[in-house]
C-alpha cells in the first residue's frame, strides 16, 4: 500500500523499524551491544548510528538509533564522545 504525503510517495509495505518483542531478543541485543563496545577502538569509538548499522546486520532487520541509545543508557555505557580516551 502506498500513501501520498505532501512531499512524495511512502511505501508502507517496508517496515521502517522492527519492534523487538521477545525478552530473549532484547537480552541478546544488549549483550551484543556490550560486547561490541567493550572491544571497540577507544581512540575512535562507534557512534550510535554506527552501532545501529552493526546491530541491524547482526539481527537481520532494521533497528532504530534511539533503541540503541536506550539500551546503551540502560547498560550505563557513555556516548561515543565520553568513551573516547
JOZI-V361738 format. One record per residue. RES is the residue in one small letter. SS is DSSP state (A for helix, B for strand, O for the rest). BURIAL is b if it has 24 or more other ideal C-beta (glycine too) atoms within 12 Angstrom, else e. Layout:
BEGIN
[[RES/SS/BURIAL] [RES/SS/BURIAL]]
END
This chain:
BEGIN
[[x/O/e] [x/B/e] [x/B/e] [x/B/e] [x/B/e] [x/O/e] [x/O/e] [x/B/e] [x/B/e] [x/B/e] [x/B/e] [x/O/e] [x/O/e] [x/O/e] [x/O/e] [x/O/e] [x/O/e] [x/O/e] [x/O/e] [x/O/b] [x/O/e] [x/O/e] [x/A/e] [x/A/e] [x/A/e] [x/A/e] [x/A/e] [x/A/e] [x/A/b] [x/A/b] [x/A/e] [x/A/b] [x/A/b] [x/A/e] [x/A/e] [x/A/b] [x/A/b] [x/A/e] [x/O/e] [x/O/e] [x/O/e] [x/O/e] [x/O/e] [x/O/e] [x/O/b] [x/O/b] [x/O/e] [x/A/b] [x/A/e] [x/A/e] [x/A/b] [x/A/b] [x/A/e] [x/A/b] [x/A/b] [x/A/b] [x/A/e] [x/A/e] [x/A/b] [x/O/e] [x/O/e] [x/O/e] [x/O/b] [x/O/b] [x/A/e] [x/A/e] [x/A/b] [x/A/b] [x/A/e] [x/A/e] [x/A/b] [x/A/b] [x/A/e] [x/A/e] [x/O/e] [x/O/e] [x/O/b] [x/O/e] [x/O/e] [x/A/b] [x/A/e] [x/A/e] [x/A/e] [x/O/e] [x/O/e]]
END
